[in-house]
Amino acid sequence: MHQAEIIVLLFAAVAVLAVVACKLRLPYPIVLVISGLALSFVPRLPEVKLNPDTVFYFILPALVYPAALFTSWRDFRRNLRTILLLAIGLVLTTMVAVAWIAHAVVPGLPWAAAFALGAIVSPPDAIAATAIIRRLGVPHRIQAILEGESLVNDATALVALQFAIGALVTGTFSPGYAAARFVWAALAGIGFGLLVGVVIRWVQSHLDDPPIQITISLVTPFIAYLPAERLHASGVLATVAAGIFLGWHSPLMISARTRLQVYAFWETVMFLLNGFVFIVIGLQLPGILHTLNRESLTGAVVSAIIICAAVILVRFAWVIPAAYLPRLLSSKLRMRDPIPSWQNIAIVSWAGMRGVVSLAAAFALPLALTDGSPFPGRDYILFFAFSVIFTTLILQGLTLPLLIRKLGITHDGEADEEERRARLEANNAAIELIEELRANGKFSPDAVARLRAEYDERVEQLQLCAENPDDCRGEIATPQYQRLQRKALRVERQTIIRLRNEHVINDDALRRIQRDLDLAETRLTES
């Protein structure tokens, strides 16, 4: 079977399994990983190997960029202290803890190789966190913190991994050089990403051609990531900086029709790559098991259980003190940012799923050192990395919805209320403009009256939603109004299709009218 056929079959499997996950009401990453693992044991099925270069230079930029593009800069900045504590402090702490345990439980594993393992399994995955958390009813701040953490922590882990490999190859390690190198990677990566963002913003603002602008958007993460890596800066931080910068400026940078198509394009790309990544993770186990001797398999399983437990428990040991101690020591911080509920802290502590970056980093370990000797413990590191990924995805991913329900955590409605207030203010501003234009006499009274009536109706609906927020959930209309509007749109759609079938209108006219109906329908939500 050719590689192209395998890729097509995997994408088809992703679509089918995503439907199954929806029917089972399970997070689709979990279903895909388990299904990939099951498929890997099917006889005569071609082996699918995870290529680290494909992950680091193709998949990772394409997944990090849209996550950054759709990230709220305001929320990211408000939670920056917490995000950095998790993305830098927790990653380094996990690396040290896992290295110490691995060195103790795996006979003959050098300290540098143990630190390499710690760096590999330390960062929670951006893909797993966003794919699971966004489907759960959690407070807005929890989602903002976890998404922000997942955008930054890969950079910390990958830089630490480079130092661990360098120490193993050269036999030397300089803390001062490592610190300077880390600062350079972070600052240079952010600076280069912002430079790319400024250039792309200028280019996009001078265009009005959706296909060309979507193509530019597609290559933007690679323009930020690849040169940054060549400069020995953090490609991840460069991509994040470019994405957040362009996301902030996109409302004035591109036209409405381009923006609709860009968002739809990136949603499709994210779904396909996410699905492909998770199903490929499950397919890796047989190849990893073949590298281990049967005699050492039992000991490796025991060691893997210990390391998985350490990865999970270290997150609790870090998150709980990091949430309480700074606020107990600083009254100003306590007033500005009160201590969160213990339920929210528990959710952040439990949401530490690992993913494809950890597995790709393990596969990227060199096969041999410079003197030709095998990389020490490489087979064990691969097995431990897979074990941590599989355990955290399945155990934490499956139990996270249950934990949220048991703790009584619900969506706080903060984002919905902000949206309602913004809609109300925008509609009132439009009404003021309409009244000014009415006074100028530049528009016919009939046109002004019709438009004013439409905006008055919107304002009335938004005010009703303010009185009954549970019924509206921040939307522009009540559920009853939405059902009525949906029925009217359905009749319109059936009518134009009938006219097309009767050859009264052609397909071009159908598509133009259908586009207006589609845009109107996208403003409605299921009631």
Secondary structure per residue as TSV (DSSP state, phi and psi in degrees):
chain	resnum	aa	ss	phi	psi
A	1	M	-	360.0	131.1
A	2	H	-	-73.6	158.1
A	3	Q	H	-59.9	-39.1
A	4	A	H	-62.0	-40.7
A	5	E	H	-65.4	-38.6
A	6	I	H	-62.7	-44.0
A	7	I	H	-63.5	-43.5
A	8	V	H	-62.0	-43.4
A	9	L	H	-63.5	-38.2
A	10	L	H	-66.7	-41.2
A	11	F	H	-65.0	-38.3
A	12	A	H	-63.9	-40.9
A	13	A	H	-63.0	-38.1
A	14	V	H	-59.3	-45.6
A	15	A	H	-62.7	-45.6
A	16	V	H	-65.4	-45.4
A	17	L	H	-69.7	-29.6
A	18	A	H	-65.2	-37.6
A	19	V	H	-65.1	-43.1
A	20	V	H	-60.2	-44.3
A	21	A	H	-60.8	-39.8
A	22	C	H	-64.1	-42.3
A	23	K	H	-65.3	-37.2
A	24	L	H	-82.3	-7.0
A	25	R	T	57.7	44.3
A	26	L	-	-117.9	150.3
A	27	P	-	-59.1	129.5
A	28	Y	H	-63.4	-28.4
A	29	P	H	-59.7	-36.7
A	30	I	H	-65.5	-47.9
A	31	V	H	-61.9	-39.0
A	32	L	H	-68.3	-41.2
A	33	V	H	-64.5	-46.1
A	34	I	H	-64.0	-41.3
A	35	S	H	-66.2	-40.1
A	36	G	H	-61.6	-40.0
A	37	L	H	-63.7	-42.3
A	38	A	H	-65.5	-41.2
A	39	L	H	-64.7	-29.9
A	40	S	H	-65.2	-19.9
A	41	F	T	-98.3	5.1
A	42	V	S	-71.2	127.9
A	43	P	T	-60.8	142.2
A	44	R	T	65.3	9.3
A	45	L	-	-75.6	130.5
A	46	P	-	-58.3	141.1
A	47	E	-	-73.9	133.0
A	48	V	-	-108.7	110.9
A	49	K	-	-97.7	139.9
A	50	L	-	-84.3	115.8
A	51	N	-	-88.5	115.7
A	52	P	H	-57.8	-39.0
A	53	D	H	-63.1	-37.8
A	54	T	H	-62.7	-40.0
A	55	V	I	-69.1	-50.9
A	56	F	I	-72.8	-35.3
A	57	Y	I	-105.4	-7.5
A	58	F	I	-125.5	-55.9
A	59	I	I	-75.2	-47.1
A	60	L	H	-59.4	-49.5
A	61	P	H	-60.6	-38.5
A	62	A	H	-71.1	-19.0
A	63	L	H	-95.1	-37.3
A	64	V	H	-69.3	-39.1
A	65	Y	H	-62.0	-52.7
A	66	P	H	-65.5	-31.2
A	67	A	H	-62.0	-40.7
A	68	A	H	-71.4	-37.9
A	69	L	H	-60.7	-37.0
A	70	F	T	-96.0	7.2
A	71	T	S	-81.1	139.6
A	72	S	-	-79.3	118.0
A	73	W	H	-63.0	-37.5
A	74	R	H	-60.0	-47.6
A	75	D	H	-67.3	-38.7
A	76	F	H	-61.9	-44.3
A	77	R	H	-68.6	-40.1
A	78	R	H	-62.6	-34.1
A	79	N	T	-105.0	20.6
A	80	L	H	-60.9	-41.1
A	81	R	H	-60.5	-47.5
A	82	T	H	-65.1	-41.4
A	83	I	H	-62.1	-44.4
A	84	L	H	-69.1	-36.2
A	85	L	I	-59.6	-38.9
A	86	L	I	-78.4	-44.7
A	87	A	I	-76.1	-23.8
A	88	I	I	-113.5	-57.6
A	89	G	I	-62.0	-48.8
A	90	L	I	-68.2	-39.4
A	91	V	H	-61.1	-46.9
A	92	L	H	-68.0	-38.1
A	93	T	H	-64.7	-43.2
A	94	T	H	-62.8	-40.1
A	95	M	H	-60.0	-46.5
A	96	V	H	-65.3	-45.2
A	97	A	H	-63.4	-46.1
A	98	V	H	-65.4	-38.8
A	99	A	H	-62.3	-44.3
A	100	W	H	-62.7	-44.4
A	101	I	H	-68.6	-44.6
A	102	A	H	-62.7	-40.3
A	103	H	H	-63.5	-30.8
A	104	A	H	-80.2	-36.9
A	105	V	H	-96.1	-18.1
A	106	V	S	-104.9	112.4
A	107	P	T	-61.9	130.8
A	108	G	T	78.1	7.2
A	109	L	-	-80.4	116.9
A	110	P	-	-64.1	157.6
A	111	W	H	-59.9	-41.3
A	112	A	H	-63.4	-41.3
A	113	A	H	-66.8	-36.7
A	114	A	H	-64.5	-39.9
A	115	F	H	-66.9	-34.3
A	116	A	H	-61.1	-44.8
A	117	L	H	-60.7	-44.4
A	118	G	H	-59.3	-41.4
A	119	A	H	-67.2	-34.9
A	120	I	H	-66.6	-44.0
A	121	V	H	-95.5	1.2
A	122	S	S	-76.2	-33.2
A	123	P	S	-90.6	122.1
A	124	P	-	-58.0	148.9
A	125	D	-	-88.7	137.8
A	126	A	H	-62.8	-39.9
A	127	I	H	-65.9	-50.9
A	128	A	H	-64.0	-43.9
A	129	A	H	-61.9	-50.5
A	130	T	H	-70.6	-36.2
A	131	A	H	-66.4	-30.7
A	132	I	H	-94.5	-47.6
A	133	I	H	-63.6	-38.3
A	134	R	T	-64.3	-20.2
A	135	R	T	-91.9	1.8
A	136	L	S	-112.6	150.9
A	137	G	-	-83.8	78.0
A	138	V	-	-111.5	156.6
A	139	P	-	-55.1	148.4
A	140	H	H	-58.7	-36.3
A	141	R	H	-67.9	-36.7
A	142	I	H	-60.0	-45.4
A	143	Q	H	-62.1	-42.7
A	144	A	H	-62.8	-41.3
A	145	I	H	-66.8	-47.2
A	146	L	H	-66.6	-39.4
A	147	E	H	-68.8	-40.7
A	148	G	H	-64.0	-42.2
A	149	E	H	-58.9	-45.2
A	150	S	H	-68.9	-20.6
A	151	L	H	-76.4	-28.9
A	152	V	H	-104.3	-30.4
A	153	N	H	-68.6	-26.1
A	154	D	H	-59.6	-38.1
A	155	A	H	-62.6	-44.3
A	156	T	H	-60.0	-47.9
A	157	A	H	-66.0	-42.3
A	158	L	H	-69.4	-36.5
A	159	V	H	-66.8	-42.8
A	160	A	H	-62.1	-37.0
A	161	L	H	-64.4	-39.7
A	162	Q	H	-60.7	-39.6
A	163	F	H	-68.2	-39.2
A	164	A	H	-64.1	-42.9
A	165	I	H	-66.3	-41.9
A	166	G	H	-61.5	-40.3
A	167	A	H	-65.5	-36.3
A	168	L	H	-70.4	-38.2
A	169	V	H	-74.7	-43.6
A	170	T	H	-92.4	-21.8
A	171	G	S	80.6	8.0
A	172	T	-	-130.6	154.9
A	173	F	-	-149.4	128.5
A	174	S	-	-115.5	111.5
A	175	P	H	-59.1	-38.6
A	176	G	H	-64.4	-44.9
A	177	Y	H	-64.7	-40.0
A	178	A	H	-62.0	-42.4
A	179	A	H	-64.6	-44.3
A	180	A	H	-64.4	-40.3
A	181	R	H	-64.9	-37.2
A	182	F	H	-66.4	-44.6
A	183	V	H	-61.6	-43.1
A	184	W	H	-61.1	-45.7
A	185	A	H	-59.8	-41.0
A	186	A	H	-71.4	-53.3
A	187	L	H	-67.2	-43.6
A	188	A	H	-66.2	-38.5
A	189	G	H	-63.9	-46.6
A	190	I	H	-64.0	-44.0
A	191	G	H	-62.0	-44.5
A	192	F	H	-67.2	-38.7
A	193	G	H	-62.3	-40.5
A	194	L	H	-66.2	-37.4
A	195	L	H	-62.0	-45.4
A	196	V	H	-60.4	-41.4
A	197	G	H	-61.4	-42.1
A	198	V	H	-62.8	-44.5
A	199	V	H	-65.2	-46.4
A	200	I	H	-65.0	-36.9
A	201	R	H	-61.2	-43.2
A	202	W	H	-63.4	-43.2
A	203	V	H	-64.5	-47.9
A	204	Q	H	-64.5	-35.8
A	205	S	H	-69.6	-16.2
A	206	H	T	-100.9	10.7
A	207	L	-	-121.6	155.9
A	208	D	-	-148.2	59.5
A	209	D	-	-140.7	98.1
A	210	P	H	-50.9	-46.0
A	211	P	H	-59.6	-42.3
A	212	I	H	-67.6	-42.5
A	213	Q	H	-68.1	-34.8
A	214	I	H	-66.7	-39.1
A	215	T	H	-62.2	-42.4
A	216	I	H	-63.7	-41.1
A	217	S	H	-62.0	-37.0
A	218	L	H	-65.5	-39.5
A	219	V	H	-86.8	-11.0
A	220	T	H	-56.6	-48.0
A	221	P	H	-60.0	-33.1
A	222	F	H	-76.4	-32.5
A	223	I	H	-65.0	-34.3
A	224	A	H	-80.2	-42.8
A	225	Y	H	-75.2	-51.5
A	226	L	H	-66.3	-49.3
A	227	P	H	-63.3	-35.2
A	228	A	H	-61.4	-41.6
A	229	E	H	-64.4	-36.8
A	230	R	H	-64.4	-30.4
A	231	L	T	-84.8	7.0
A	232	H	T	61.1	28.1
A	233	A	S	-99.8	178.6
A	234	S	-	-84.7	111.1
A	235	G	H	-65.0	-33.2
A	236	V	H	-64.0	-48.3
A	237	L	H	-66.9	-33.2
A	238	A	H	-63.6	-42.7
A	239	T	H	-67.4	-41.2
A	240	V	H	-62.9	-45.8
A	241	A	H	-62.0	-44.5
A	242	A	H	-63.3	-42.6
A	243	G	H	-65.1	-46.8
A	244	I	H	-64.2	-41.1
A	245	F	H	-61.5	-48.7
A	246	L	H	-71.2	-32.3
A	247	G	H	-63.8	-37.9
A	248	W	H	-66.4	-37.9
A	249	H	H	-93.2	-6.1
A	250	S	H	-61.1	-31.7
A	251	P	H	-59.0	-30.3
A	252	L	H	-108.3	-2.3
A	253	M	H	-90.6	-36.2
A	254	I	S	-127.9	159.7
A	255	S	-	-76.4	168.5
A	256	A	H	-63.1	-44.2
A	257	R	H	-66.3	-35.5
A	258	T	H	-69.0	-41.3
A	259	R	H	-62.0	-41.5
A	260	L	H	-61.2	-42.0
A	261	Q	H	-73.9	-36.3
A	262	V	H	-63.9	-45.1
A	263	Y	H	-63.0	-42.7
A	264	A	H	-64.7	-38.8
A	265	F	H	-62.2	-48.0
A	266	W	H	-70.5	-30.8
A	267	E	H	-62.8	-40.4
A	268	T	H	-67.3	-44.6
A	269	V	H	-61.0	-44.2
A	270	M	H	-62.9	-42.1
A	271	F	H	-64.5	-47.0
A	272	L	H	-64.0	-46.0
A	273	L	H	-69.5	-40.3
A	274	N	H	-57.9	-50.4
A	275	G	H	-61.8	-43.3
A	276	F	H	-61.8	-42.5
A	277	V	H	-63.2	-47.0
A	278	F	H	-68.8	-37.7
A	279	I	H	-72.2	-32.4
A	280	V	H	-70.1	-33.3
A	281	I	H	-57.0	-46.7
A	282	G	H	-64.0	-28.1
A	283	L	T	-76.6	-7.1
A	284	Q	T	-85.0	-17.4
A	285	L	H	-59.8	-48.0
A	286	P	H	-56.8	-42.9
A	287	G	H	-63.0	-35.4
A	288	I	H	-70.6	-41.0
A	289	L	H	-64.7	-32.2
A	290	H	H	-65.1	-22.5
A	291	T	T	-81.3	-13.4
A	292	L	S	-98.3	143.4
A	293	N	-	-73.8	146.4
A	294	R	H	-62.2	-32.2
A	295	E	H	-65.8	-32.0
A	296	S	H	-94.4	-2.5
A	297	L	H	-65.8	-42.8
A	298	T	H	-61.8	-46.8
A	299	G	H	-63.2	-36.6
A	300	A	H	-66.0	-38.4
A	301	V	H	-64.7	-44.3
A	302	V	H	-61.3	-46.2
A	303	S	H	-62.0	-38.6
A	304	A	H	-63.8	-39.8
A	305	I	H	-61.9	-42.9
A	306	I	H	-63.6	-43.0
A	307	I	H	-68.0	-40.5
A	308	C	H	-61.4	-43.5
A	309	A	H	-62.3	-39.6
A	310	A	H	-63.8	-44.1
A	311	V	H	-59.0	-43.3
A	312	I	H	-70.3	-44.6
A	313	L	H	-72.2	-33.6
A	314	V	H	-62.1	-35.3
A	315	R	H	-63.5	-42.1
A	316	F	H	-62.9	-44.4
A	317	A	H	-65.1	-22.2
A	318	W	H	-92.9	-46.2
A	319	V	H	-64.6	-43.3
A	320	I	H	-63.5	-53.1
A	321	P	H	-63.4	-36.4
A	322	A	H	-65.4	-26.4
A	323	A	H	-80.7	-35.0
A	324	Y	H	-96.9	-45.7
A	325	L	H	-59.6	-50.3
A	326	P	H	-57.5	-37.0
A	327	R	H	-74.5	-32.8
A	328	L	H	-70.4	-30.0
A	329	L	H	-87.8	-19.3
A	330	S	-	-127.8	112.9
A	331	S	H	-68.9	-33.1
A	332	K	H	-63.7	-44.6
A	333	L	H	-64.4	-38.0
A	334	R	H	-65.0	-36.9
A	335	M	H	-73.3	-40.1
A	336	R	H	-74.9	-35.3
A	337	D	S	-139.4	88.7
A	338	P	-	-59.5	158.8
A	339	I	-	-62.3	126.3
A	340	P	-	-70.2	162.9
A	341	S	-	-66.5	152.3
A	342	W	H	-66.0	-25.2
A	343	Q	H	-65.8	-42.4
A	344	N	H	-65.8	-38.8
A	345	I	H	-63.7	-38.7
A	346	A	H	-63.3	-39.8
A	347	I	H	-66.9	-44.0
A	348	V	H	-62.5	-36.9
A	349	S	H	-67.9	-34.5
A	350	W	H	-85.9	-19.1
A	351	A	-	-88.7	67.4
A	352	G	-	-122.3	46.5
A	353	M	-	-68.1	137.1
A	354	R	-	-97.1	162.7
A	355	G	-	-149.9	-145.4
A	356	V	H	-68.4	-29.7
A	357	V	H	-62.8	-40.7
A	358	S	H	-63.4	-43.5
A	359	L	H	-69.3	-40.2
A	360	A	H	-64.2	-39.0
A	361	A	H	-63.3	-37.9
A	362	A	H	-66.1	-44.0
A	363	F	H	-66.3	-25.1
A	364	A	T	-79.0	-6.6
A	365	L	S	-59.9	137.2
A	366	P	-	-63.1	149.0
A	367	L	S	-73.0	-29.8
A	368	A	B	-143.9	159.0
A	369	L	-	-84.7	176.8
A	370	T	T	-63.8	-26.0
A	371	D	T	-86.2	5.0
A	372	G	S	91.3	-9.2
A	373	S	-	-75.7	150.5
A	374	P	B	-62.8	149.5
A	375	F	-	-64.7	121.3
A	376	P	T	-65.0	127.0
A	377	G	T	71.6	17.3
A	378	R	H	-61.0	-42.0
A	379	D	H	-62.8	-40.9
A	380	Y	H	-65.9	-40.2
A	381	I	H	-62.2	-42.7
A	382	L	H	-59.7	-45.8
A	383	F	H	-65.7	-42.8
A	384	F	H	-65.7	-40.3
A	385	A	H	-62.4	-45.5
A	386	F	H	-62.9	-40.6
A	387	S	H	-61.8	-43.5
A	388	V	H	-64.7	-44.2
A	389	I	H	-61.9	-49.8
A	390	F	H	-64.3	-43.4
A	391	T	H	-65.5	-46.7
A	392	T	I	-68.8	-39.6
A	393	L	I	-63.8	-48.6
A	394	I	I	-75.2	-52.4
A	395	L	I	-64.9	-55.2
A	396	Q	I	-75.6	-38.6
A	397	G	H	-64.6	-39.2
A	398	L	H	-75.4	-34.9
A	399	T	H	-89.2	-14.4
A	400	L	H	-60.0	-47.2
A	401	P	H	-60.2	-40.4
A	402	L	H	-63.2	-42.9
A	403	L	H	-62.9	-40.1
A	404	I	H	-62.3	-42.4
A	405	R	H	-67.6	-42.5
A	406	K	H	-65.1	-34.8
A	407	L	T	-82.7	-5.6
A	408	G	T	73.0	25.7
A	409	I	-	-83.0	130.7
A	410	T	-	-130.9	165.1
A	411	H	-	-64.0	129.4
A	412	D	-	-81.3	-9.5
A	413	G	-	72.0	9.5
A	414	E	H	-61.7	-47.0
A	415	A	H	-65.9	-38.3
A	416	D	H	-63.7	-42.3
A	417	E	H	-67.0	-39.7
A	418	E	H	-61.8	-40.1
A	419	E	H	-64.0	-42.3
A	420	R	H	-62.4	-45.0
A	421	R	H	-63.7	-39.7
A	422	A	H	-66.4	-41.6
A	423	R	H	-61.2	-42.5
A	424	L	H	-63.9	-44.9
A	425	E	H	-65.3	-40.1
A	426	A	H	-65.4	-41.9
A	427	N	H	-66.7	-38.5
A	428	N	H	-65.3	-37.4
A	429	A	H	-63.7	-39.9
A	430	A	H	-64.8	-38.9
A	431	I	H	-63.6	-40.9
A	432	E	H	-60.0	-42.5
A	433	L	H	-64.2	-41.6
A	434	I	H	-60.5	-41.9
A	435	E	H	-66.3	-36.6
A	436	E	H	-63.8	-42.8
A	437	L	H	-69.5	-32.8
A	438	R	H	-61.7	-41.9
A	439	A	H	-67.4	-32.2
A	440	N	H	-73.5	-20.7
A	441	G	T	73.4	17.8
A	442	K	-	-83.4	-14.2
A	443	F	S	-123.7	151.3
A	444	S	-	-66.2	145.7
A	445	P	H	-57.1	-33.5
A	446	D	H	-65.9	-44.9
A	447	A	H	-63.6	-42.9
A	448	V	H	-63.8	-42.7
A	449	A	H	-65.4	-41.6
A	450	R	H	-63.7	-45.8
A	451	L	H	-68.8	-38.8
A	452	R	H	-62.5	-38.0
A	453	A	H	-63.7	-39.4
A	454	E	H	-64.0	-44.3
A	455	Y	H	-70.3	-36.0
A	456	D	H	-60.3	-39.5
A	457	E	H	-64.7	-41.7
A	458	R	H	-62.1	-45.6
A	459	V	H	-61.6	-40.1
A	460	E	H	-62.7	-42.2
A	461	Q	H	-64.9	-41.3
A	462	L	H	-66.4	-36.4
A	463	Q	H	-68.7	-35.1
A	464	L	H	-64.8	-37.4
A	465	C	H	-67.5	-31.5
A	466	A	H	-65.8	-33.4
A	467	E	H	-78.0	-28.5
A	468	N	-	-131.7	69.6
A	469	P	H	-62.9	-31.2
A	470	D	H	-66.7	-29.2
A	471	D	H	-78.6	-33.1
A	472	C	H	-98.7	-28.1
A	473	R	T	56.0	36.6
A	474	G	T	81.2	2.0
A	475	E	-	-79.8	171.6
A	476	I	S	-78.5	-16.4
A	477	A	S	-139.8	158.4
A	478	T	-	-73.0	159.3
A	479	P	H	-55.9	-38.4
A	480	Q	H	-64.6	-42.4
A	481	Y	H	-63.5	-40.7
A	482	Q	H	-64.3	-42.1
A	483	R	H	-62.7	-40.4
A	484	L	H	-64.4	-44.4
A	485	Q	H	-66.4	-36.9
A	486	R	H	-64.8	-39.6
A	487	K	H	-63.7	-41.0
A	488	A	H	-64.2	-41.9
A	489	L	H	-64.3	-37.1
A	490	R	H	-63.5	-40.1
A	491	V	H	-65.8	-42.3
A	492	E	H	-57.9	-44.5
A	493	R	H	-64.2	-43.3
A	494	Q	H	-64.0	-35.2
A	495	T	H	-67.5	-46.6
A	496	I	H	-69.4	-31.0
A	497	I	H	-67.1	-40.5
A	498	R	H	-63.2	-41.8
A	499	L	H	-64.1	-36.6
A	500	R	H	-66.5	-43.6
A	501	N	H	-65.8	-29.6
A	502	E	T	-86.5	5.6
A	503	H	T	64.0	24.1
A	504	V	S	-76.9	-38.1
A	505	I	S	-124.0	159.1
A	506	N	-	-93.7	178.4
A	507	D	H	-69.6	-28.8
A	508	D	H	-63.4	-44.7
A	509	A	H	-63.8	-39.8
A	510	L	H	-58.8	-46.6
A	511	R	H	-67.0	-36.4
A	512	R	H	-65.1	-44.1
A	513	I	H	-68.6	-39.8
A	514	Q	H	-63.8	-33.8
A	515	R	H	-63.0	-42.9
A	516	D	H	-63.1	-40.8
A	517	L	H	-66.9	-39.0
A	518	D	H	-63.4	-43.1
A	519	L	H	-63.7	-38.6
A	520	A	H	-66.5	-37.3
A	521	E	H	-72.1	-30.8
A	522	T	H	-66.3	-19.3
A	523	R	T	-79.2	-8.3
A	524	L	-	-98.0	151.1
A	525	T	-	-121.3	159.5
A	526	E	-	-64.5	128.9
A	527	S	-	-98.2	360.0
